[in-house]
């Protein structure tokens, strides 16, 4: 016999306590620490002190400096992100890998590579038609580093490790903290995408805008899939194709 409605236990609404200011400040400091700016400044200064010059006599970026900076920063950002996640009582696997099958996410990332390539070509072509003045850098300074097959191969490794892995792990962590404490994931996506584009300003304003859009695409995929695997594979694949394109066109 069923109980009268009046005798049934009532389900109380779940009250989510507001996030205190200390937690928000801590999250903001973690985001800034993982932004790459503090770590790259420290590493760059350390490399200069060790005698590794960022520019050669002609004022061009040196391969040793760029490669070393990128790989060391990957180690620092990865360590910081994992440390911060563990310190907050979370599991890195839950934040970066998510609930989906890794192999399936990797296949999705591979399938997205040609889509990303087409989107980039379309965006660059549209910008050059609508606003040709945005192309303020005749030659991408990073492309000057691909002067030999050996350097191209090394740069491909950097593009996969520092470009694909580090930047997508970094993006996933920052978006995670925004979702938890800093105004929501889509606010974080807008801020991160603008910063991602601005970080590529040395390649030209057109590349800066296109890269910002790319970052927004990869970030949206990360949020939708609750996993950084597909964006990481897609990003690494795109970087590899770009390097091959430059090498073959020389």
Secondary structure, 3 states (H helix, E strand, C coil): CCCCHHHCCCCCCCCCCCCCHHHHHHHHHHHHHCCCHHHHHHHHHHHHHCCCCCECCCCCECHHHHHHHHHHHHHHHHHHHHHHHHHCCCCHHHHHHCCCCHHHHHHHHHHHHHHHHHHHHHHHHHHHHHCHHHCCCCCCHHHHHCCCHHHHHHHHHHHHHHHHHHHHHHHHHHHHHHHHHCCCHHHHHHHHHHHHHHCCHHHCHHHHHHHHHHHHHHHHHHHHHCCCHHHHHHHHHHHHHHHHHHHHHC
